[in-house]
Amino acid sequence: MSEVSSLAADMPSPTLDHVLTITLQFDNRFKTPMMLGGAQHGWISVTGGSFEGPLLRGKVLPGGGDPSLTRPDGLVVVGARYILQEDDGTMISLYNPGIRDGSPQVKAGVDPALVIDTEAFDLRTSPVFDTPAGKHDWLTRSTFVGVGRKLPDGNGNRIHYFKVNA
């Protein structure tokens, strides 16, 4: 057994707990693709949405956005930022870096308003939350992963977030 394998055998496998699902709405008219250094850069504005989980519920405020970089191999690197407002009034900032992969249609940079097969859209994120001290600051002390799909109408994403437990 290699040294790495023996070390991994001593560690428990992580588990995941679902914490929330966010449904984002986009204004696709503001996507402005630009080629720089062989990669396409673009922007999609977040116009709103909602979120819900066992301990959280509220709305996504308009004004956030998702800058993206489409590499020559078709993989899209995202870095979305948006603000959540919990039903109790707490404002939660979310930075959502990740990658998006998918079918040749998705990789070709089709019009984001075009309805596509949601199974052809594969989004993975590593979200970072920022909250004021209090009821929801556990979000700032945990590690999360997100998995998402494009909404069937093409005008947003639905992302499920999970807390990683060691």
N, C-alpha and C positions, 0 to 999 in steps of 0.2 A: 504494500500500500504506500502510495506517495505521501510526502509530508503534508501536502495540501489536502489530500483525501482524509488523512487521519485527523487533521485539524477540523475539517468540516464535519466529521463524524461526532466530534465532541460538542458541536453546537446544535441547538434545536432549530428545526426548520421554522421560518416565519409563518405566521398565520395572518389572515386579513379579516377585518371587520368593516362592513359597509357603514359609512358615516353620512353620506348625502349623495343625492343626484341633482345635477344642475341641468336645466334646459335653457340654452342660450338662443336668443334671436339675433340675427345679423341684418345689417343694411348692406347688401351686396353691391349697391351702386357705388360705394366709396372704395372699392378695391382698385388700387392703382399699381399695376405691375410695372416693374422697371428692371432691366437687365444690368447687373453689375458683376464683373469678374466671372462670367459664365453661369451665374445663378440669378434666378428671378426673385425679386423682392416685391412684396405686396402688403396690403393692409385691408382688414375687414373690420368695420365698426360694430360693436355690440350695442344693440338698441334696447335690450332688456331681457327679461326671462324670469325664471323662478328656480327655487331649490327647496329640497325637502329631504329630511333624514330622521333617524330616531331622536336626535337631540337638537336639530336645527330645522328652521323653516323660514322662508322669506322670499325676497325678490332680488333680481339682479338689476342694478341701476343702469340706465343708459349712460354712454360715454366711454366705456372701456373699448378695448380693441385687441385685435390679434395680428401682430406683424408676422409675416412668414417669409421664409427663404426656401425656395425650391431648388435643390441641388441638381446638377446635370444628370444624376442617376434617377431623378424623380422623387426621391425622399424629400418630404417637406419638414423643415425645422420650424416649430412655432414657439411663441413666447407671449401668450395672451396675458393681459392684465384687465381685471374688472373688479367692481365693488359690489359686495353682497350686503343687503340690509336685512338683518334678522327681524322676525316679527316683533321682538322686544325692543327694537330700535338700534341695536348694536350694529355698527358698520364694520365689515370684515373685508380687508383687502386680499385679493387672491392673485398671485403670480403663478402662471401655469405653463412652464416650459415643457416641451415634449417633441414628439415626432409623429408625423402622419404618413401613412403609406397606403397603398391601395391598388386598384385596378389600373390598367393602362389609361382608361378614361380619366381617373382621378390624377394620375401622374402627369398627364398631358396638360394639366392646368385648365380644365374645362371651365366654362362660365360658372361661377359658384352658385348662381341662381338656378342652374339646370338641375332638374330632379335626377338623382342617380340612385342606383341600388345601394342601400345603406350597408349591405354586407361587403361592398367593395371599398369601404372607407374604414381604415383602421387607425385609430388615434390612441396614443399612449402618452401620459403626462406624469410629471413629478411635482405636484402643486406645493406651493409654500403660502401659508396663511399668515396674515398679520392682524391682530385684534387688540383692542384695549384690554387692560387688566380686568379680570372679572370672570363671569360665567363661561365665556367662550375661549379664554386664553389657552385652554388645553390644545387648541388647534395649532398654536405656535410652538408647542413642545413635542410634537409628534411627526412621524414620517408617513407620507401618503403616496399612493399611486392612483392614477385615474385611467379609465378605459372609456372610449367614446365612439360614437357613430354620428354621422350626419343625419339630421331630421329628414323624414321622407319627402317633405316639401322643398328641401334644399336650402332653406333660409335659416339654418342654425344647427347646433350640435346638442346632443344629450351626452353628458359625461357622468359616469358613476365613479365615486371616490371611495377608496378603502384605506383604513389605517393599518399600517404594518406593525405587527406585534412580534417581538423577538421571543 
